[in-house]
Amino acid sequence: MNLNIVFCGSPDFPCETLIRLIQDSAHSISVISQPDKIRSRGRKSSPTPVKALAIAQNLPVHTPETKQDFEEIIKKINPDLIIVIAYGMILSKNITSRYYCVNAHASLLPQFRGASPIQASLLNTDTKTGITLIKMNEKMDEGSILLQETLAIASTDNFQSLHDKLATLSAETIITFVTSFQKNSINEGVPQDHSQATYCHKIKKEDLFLNSSDSTNVNLSKIKAFSPIPGAYSIVNEKRIKILDATIKDGEIVPLMVKPEGKKQMTYTDYLIGNNPEITLC
């Protein structure tokens, strides 16, 4: 049975899943993404990565401004299945109660509900994370668990490497679920233990500052969690310098890759060749 699918996503993370859905099926796929935003100094608006991919693949794409607009689009499409991955809007009860809606979340729920689960797992120095597929309700990340796949976090992982691994795992998990959904071999899932829930917030500018009063382990976890973008930083000679990679030696953080304010990223060795002061983080 071919399905009528609505795929909701916005940043890079869901793109691999959308590509796999296109490649692995003959389903009818419509895409919903966040509206275009001004993303450059030239003040030009640009589409989200998911919208750009949908356009390139000649898929119908919608960018509703409000929940009411979203609901109207869904009513017209009348999908068999709604897949949500990092879309940026919590679906209303009108939608989640009427349509089968699933969400792939980049943590082992109920741990790290919220907007920054990948960063949170690195900040928490966890040794594992994963993808949790839930049957959505109107509350954020609280639906029953349909599938959960675990992924080891390597000691060398930073945000980008872990993001990419989880994006691949998300795609695999969604394809597995869609195959079962086609065969009507699914259940209502296992309710989450809400008493065990933890939460993570949207990353703020102040989260990125490397405070010398924090431990080396805390600052190293920040460097990993925010590398390469947006980048954890220190202040040297009243200028911001991002530390993109580092190690711990003799109890101190030693930068490996840095990006001085207004310059391209470079090795720490090259940075010091320019007679720049050493970066000291205890």
Steps between C-alpha positions, in 0.01 A plus 500: 500500500642835397457769763407866488772648723554850634861561600561790741855621555719807471879479567765269355430217744179366333638520145654152497168351609313681223752378242457141621122527484523623142747226402341209684134543414237591247302690760342837437704748706408859584739716700428761766783723623555828680461821297802654330716715729763766453823310559778719359647847528359577157155486660386244248252236609581137442308174540563242766719206394193273493306740278798535265526121475127464436515756219801323346307171509186657351294427810205718600614719789307722741622757754209587731538804724255388770355184649169583333675518162666167578167338582343624176784351296471166677124486446547552126769233472326253735815291558526143620810590700669818624874476570652779709874553549634830634215694341483788748131502592307287750202344325155573640271240653271549198775343289651241735160357596374476142809384309776251571795725588849377587805693612865391487685661792879494539521364854402199704169637622385587760854640536562841341158607381532831323689694236866401547530127581825443308678783677350390832639147470850638435476756779393219731801290387270208423643185345188422299206668336257399228185560303157463655194476277182602680131511413437868546251671725455874546775520764868540421685166470257321736343244266519123534819336376465301176867429433824586674848445355821556698826651377836507681661841542870486411753693707588689181143602416401863481164649407548463125620139503229390743237697306594317180498156664159565655361635172591168336350303788185711482461417131544129566250508786237682293538261206458203737186655645346594163550142379311371804234769463436387143436149626273622782738329744532781753377558854420802712846497657626496858413802718799699622585511868443872548658490847833429328475788253780752462498809281732705281452857385572694185868597495563859614804720439600485864519119483794530259739687731791297638527609862844455656332430834339186357681166505704377206245225438212748490679726254614210282142374482389849394761507224374166368131586536526823303755404234522608226185715522432727681833446679594527867719802559739682730599867509864587426609866482134603493438289190295185472681183397311179436657173607383231260710209624710439809650241728595480867869485592638516852159603628463794262314550174729526199328639188556313174287696254389861545320778315604852599244776461482616137735227376481149358544197720859383550704260706603623840863466389440742212318735734803517730739559207331836453633601844153478646470446877434150623142411585480398864206302629530319831 
